Amino acid sequence: MTQQDGSPGVTGAAEGASRPVVAVDANGADLGPAEVAGGAALAAADGVRVLLFGPAQEIGEMPAGVEVVDAPVSIAKESDPARAARAHPDSSIVQAARAVADGRAQAFVCAGGTGAALAAGIFNIRRARGIYRPALALPVPVPGSPVTLIDVGANADARREHLVQYAFMGAALSRVVLGVPHPRVGLLSNGAEAGRGSALVLEAHAELAERAAGGLDGFTFVGNVEGDAVVEGVADVVVTDGFTGNIALKLMEGVSQTILHAVRSAATSTPRAKIGGLLLRPALQGFRGEIDPEGPGGAYLLGLRRLGVVPHGRFTRRGFAQAIRRAELGARSDVVGQTHAALERAGALKRAPVSAADASLPGG
């Protein structure tokens, strides 16, 4: 069903009127808008209500529970996402973000372009009250010990108070959306000792340790976490600045892909290896499921007044469906409200600075 004004239709309202609506930008995916639409259909089959923005001609007819808004303009590949978001209010991601800001949807999913999602979210949905900066949190599918890394690229620079807020944001996401009852939160550093790390890490560690001594709300602070320990189950959430987090993430992705390709090549290199590969296939399929990046649904844009999810552009419809389901779960469970409440109880919300000396490191 296609609507031009973007308002949710009557179809499916009787059975799902009380459930949140997820606004989805269908542009920007590697496999095209039809693949994102396929994901929306899968999510709708589970009862999720979707408002889908993209080229209606490519999307085609959709099942009950999915309303299509014709929005062919995409800014997913623009080199300056902030300028593009301002210059193209008719783009699919801006319209999706505006639908959330207007209350027609309660969460959004952007199928391609983290920069575009961040810009459209900040300009339209806006930061939650008292939040210094939004952050991107990515659940890394580590076998046996999945870990959420935050920030993985929303902000290259950060201050102490930003990392403290990221700790609360990541803990709330881990608890409410990912199902970890009492998350363990650590700081990414070059040593596990409290005295190791950059000036930023030392400051953030000191504040989190002080807060932990007085009792933290909803998570346990486990101190510094070295790079190799990120994947060892030491912490459920690992906090860092966006510059470091993005490099760490890309390094993990690159190494894992290289190893998987090498294993695949070795398993098909000789007739004997192929027989061994066939014998191992059932076990390897289970392992592949554990490390499947589509399982968590993508990166979570935290710190706005509503939740955003940014799946990788190369995802298939299964991954996009999971992103939409997770966005709906986050909205239904009020991850934004729970995060804000925890920050407020901890006195960690942004306050007007008394003087310029209050800033711990340069950067806005």
Secondary structure, DSSP 8 states (H G I E B T S, - for coil): -EESS----STTHHHHTTS-EEEEE-TT-TT-HHHHHHHHHHHHHTT-EEEEEE-HHHH----TTEEEEE-----TT-S-HHHHHHH-TTSHHHHHHHHHHTTS-SEEEESS-HHHHHHHIIIII-B-TT-S--EEEEEE--TTS-EEEE-SSS-SS--HHHHHHHHHHHHHHHHHTS--SS-EEEEE-S-SSTT-S-HHHHHHHHHHHHHHHH--SS-EEEEEE-GGGGGTTS-SEEE--HHHHHHHHHHHHHHHHHHHHHHHHHHTSSHHHHHHHHHHHHHHHHHHHHT-TTTT-SEEEESBSSEEEE--TT--HHHHHHHHHHHHHHHHTTHHHHHHHHHHHHT-S----SSGGG-SSS--
